[in-house]
């Protein structure tokens, strides 16, 4: 059994540039997954029309998609 939590923290991250992605992104969610913190970012230009990007706590992109952060992390770590 492992602990997964998803929270919408008040600390905002806006207009963040992510390596390998064009434009800027805003944090829309975060989760603790297997003891590590991950963030979900949405494009400032395209919003939910584009894939959201999941980063680790160092803001390094690890995966992207249209699902919620926990589903994206589950899919990523099942590989």
N, C-alpha and C positions, 0 to 999 in steps of 0.2 A: 504494500500500500504506500502511496506517496501523496504528498500534500500539494494541491494546486489551488492557488487563489488568484482571483482576478479583481483588481480594484481600479477605480477611477480616482487617482490621487489629485489633490488640488494643485500641486506643483506642476506648472505647465511648461512644456517644451514646444516652442513655436518657431517656425521658419528655420528648421534644422536641415542642413545639407547632409545627405547620406551618400557614402561612397558607392559609386556605380549607378546612381540614380540622378536623373535630371530634375531640376527645380528644388523646391523646399518642401518640408514635411512637418506636420504637427502631430504630437503624441495624442492618441485617442484612448489608449488603454495600456495596462501593464499587468503582468502576472509573475508570480513566483512559481517556478516549475523545477522540481527536483532540487530545490535549494538555491536556484539561480534566478536572478531577475531579468525579465524580458519586457520589451516595449513594443507596442503596435503603433505605427505611424501611418497617417493618411496624407496624400498629396494635397498641397495647398491650392493647386490649380484645378485638379480633376476630382477631388473629393472621393466619394465612394464609386465613381465611374471607373477608377483605376484600382489595381490591386494595392492592398495595404502591405506595408513592409514590417516584418518582425526583426528587431535588433536585439543583441545581447546588451548587457549593462554598460558595455564600452561603446555602444551605438554602432557596432559592426553589423550590417545586414546579414541575416542568416536564411531567411525564406520570405516568400510573399504569397498573397492570395486574397480571395474574397471572403474567407471565413473569419470567425472570431479568433482571438489570439490563442486560446487553449486548443482549439481544433487544428490550427496551423502548426502549433508546437507538437501536438500528438503526431500529426502526419510527418513532420520533419524528423522526429526522433525514431519513428518506426522504420525508417529507411535502412 
